[in-house]
């Protein structure tokens, strides 16, 4: 399973950015897709996640200015972030999780850098 993340870059405070993560498998085979981020010197943290049933969960820090979504036809999960802040600066990773028989499997993308700075 491969997850290819893209869309990072340099954004000014208050700006917007869209991240994409394309899966090498039918995305419906995953129970949950999510975005995580890791800032320098900090632990990796959940940003947003979405289940196959399209139930979403967001970190409080991004809840009111982010949207996670899935395009089944493209096997891609998206994260749209608005009103970006310097504290959003981090490497963003996508993650997929699925259950096969009695076991859970997790897969990570390679990460994409998001820098919010003027």
C-alpha positions in Angstrom: 0.0 0.0 0.0 1.3 3.4 -0.9 0.1 6.8 0.1 1.3 9.8 -2.0 0.9 13.1 -0.2 1.2 16.4 -2.0 0.2 20.1 -1.8 2.4 21.5 0.8 4.3 24.7 0.5 4.8 28.2 1.8 1.7 30.2 2.7 1.2 33.5 4.3 -0.7 33.8 7.6 -4.4 33.9 6.9 -4.0 32.0 3.7 -5.3 28.7 2.5 -3.8 25.4 1.5 -5.1 22.1 0.1 -3.4 18.8 0.7 -4.0 15.6 -1.3 -3.2 12.0 -0.5 -3.6 9.4 -3.2 -3.9 5.8 -2.2 -2.6 2.9 -4.3 -5.6 0.8 -3.3 -9.3 1.4 -3.6 -9.8 3.9 -0.8 -13.0 2.1 0.3 -10.8 -0.7 1.6 -9.7 1.5 4.4 -11.7 2.0 7.6 -10.2 5.4 8.3 -8.1 8.0 6.5 -6.5 10.8 8.3 -4.0 13.7 8.3 -1.4 14.1 11.0 1.3 16.7 11.5 4.6 17.0 13.3 6.3 20.3 14.1 10.0 20.4 15.0 10.5 19.2 18.5 6.9 18.1 18.9 5.1 14.8 18.7 3.0 13.9 15.8 -0.6 14.8 16.3 -3.9 14.2 14.6 -5.2 17.0 12.5 -8.3 15.4 11.0 -9.7 12.0 10.1 -12.6 10.6 8.2 -14.2 7.1 8.3 -15.6 5.1 5.5 -19.0 6.3 6.6 -17.8 9.9 6.3 -17.8 10.6 10.0 -15.1 13.2 10.6 -13.1 14.2 13.6 -10.9 17.3 13.9 -8.3 18.6 16.3 -9.7 21.5 18.3 -6.9 23.7 16.9 -8.2 23.3 13.3 -11.8 22.4 13.8 -13.4 25.6 12.5 -11.1 26.2 9.6 -10.4 22.8 8.0 -12.3 20.2 6.0 -11.3 16.6 5.3 -12.9 14.9 2.4 -12.6 11.8 0.1 -12.9 11.4 -3.6 -13.7 7.8 -4.1 -13.2 7.9 -7.9 -9.7 9.2 -7.4 -8.8 7.2 -4.3 -7.7 10.4 -2.7 -8.3 12.1 0.6 -8.0 15.9 0.9 -7.4 18.3 3.6 -8.4 21.9 3.0 -7.1 24.4 5.6 -8.1 28.0 5.8 -7.0 31.0 7.9 -3.6 29.4 8.4 -1.5 30.4 11.3 2.3 30.2 11.9 1.6 27.4 14.4 0.2 25.3 11.6 3.8 25.0 10.3 4.7 21.3 10.3 5.2 18.3 8.1 1.8 16.8 7.3 1.4 13.1 6.9 -1.6 11.1 5.6 -2.4 7.9 7.2 -4.7 5.0 6.3 -6.0 2.3 8.6 -7.8 -0.8 7.7 -8.9 -4.1 9.3 -8.1 -7.3 7.6 -9.6 -10.3 9.3 -8.7 -9.8 12.9 -5.8 -7.4 12.4 -5.5 -3.7 12.0 -3.0 -2.3 9.6 -1.7 1.3 9.4 0.0 3.0 6.4 1.7 6.4 6.3 2.5 8.7 3.4 5.9 10.3 3.1 4.9 13.7 4.5 4.6 17.2 2.9 6.0 20.4 4.4 3.6 23.2 5.2 5.2 26.5 6.3 3.1 29.4 7.3 5.1 32.6 7.3 5.1 36.1 6.1 
